[in-house]
């Protein structure tokens, strides 16, 4: 097995291919050499290729709203990057800069298409590897900024917590107030002797009523506090989601600024070339 084919065998994306298929695919690889400090690709740029690192190292990063780099990965020999653009031909999802003189193998989408035409069975292996990677990231997708706060908290409620939420919600309603008004009025009327033939069981100052109300207040306050603790947990989740949304928006704005700056620089450069005499262009 050639060195390039052996390198493909170390990449999870190509591990399901057999040795012959990796040997054939290795024939389509181009060698890329870049010095330290060079940018391999920028976020948002068109891309249709995968890079396998033979030697050297790169940093995969994004920029936050302050312009600081957030390093997503430090890739070295044997690692790879750019697989998303290889699959869908879409824009780059991150920027990559060389930190140590880089020698890498580049696989273009066009070469991959040609390889799959000659070896269509390998497409199933690549699809299987892609599906495995998607399964690994499925759990991470549940914790993005688009989370539903109510689902995140409510799904973990116990029976006691559900009962506490129901009691707390009912205790703050008009029907709850109405029931107590009718109950207190009936209790007092029955114990002041206004109802003929009814034996008074709790005369003024209504000590039994006071005890019952006190016990009700104690039990009710426990359920209300339980519900408030859950509400505080929900507020914390909501705050985390709002932070994620704000951070995502700030990153998108920063990326838009970078794109506008690059476009402005390109336009100025082209205008400068157009303004020069033909012999100096």
Helices and strands as residue ranges (DSSP letters): H 3-9, G 12-14, H 19-26, E 30-34, E 39-41, E 49-63, E 69-75, E 80-81, H 83-88, E 95-108, H 109-118, H 121-141, H 149-154, H 159-171, H 174-190, H 207-275, G 278-280
